[in-house]
Amino acid sequence: MEGTLEVRAIENGTVIDHIPANSLFKIIKILDLEHDTHRITFGTNLESKRMGSKAIIKINDRFCKQDELNRIAIVAPMAKVNIIENFRVTEKRNVTIPETVRGFVRCVNPKCITNNEPVETSFTVIREGEQIALRCKYCEKITHRQQIEILKLAARPFLRKIPPQEIPS
């Protein structure tokens, strides 16, 4: 299989490579790709000399913003991003682990206000060597990387507009 591409090249768009295989679907949720209308190709459990096995995502005709890409760093800090134009890599980017994470990760504490009221989640990112964890702003519970659960867009009640009659006085 030497020199054979396992996933077809794209003409224009974003390629996210070196994703841990077990983080692929979390990244799809973070970037809300399940609702994207662009052609998306992804592969998982692909051979990797560096990682053993990896995942890859190719998004045709969509150029992800750097802040979007940085969100994936909490589950895939070693991910590499290539911007493709006319079948050529025109830019290589690394993801950067943000200092705070807001609105797309669920707090592991079932009694946290963010799990019981329409309050946006907010976490401080804690780095312990290669490990990443999140500390909830409200209940201070620590969520370790393997515990991270990505909220679906529809499950983010703080994003919906609350009618004035529903706002407590």
Secondary structure, 3 states (H helix, E strand, C coil): CCCCCCCCCCCCEEEEEEEEHHHHHHHHHHCCHHHCCCCEEEEEEEEECCCEEEEEEEEECCCCCHHHHHHHHHCCCCCEEEEEECCEEEEEEECCCCCEEECCECCCCCCCHHHCCCCCCEEEEEEECCEEEEEECCCCCEEEHHHCCECCHHHCHHHCCCCHHHCCC
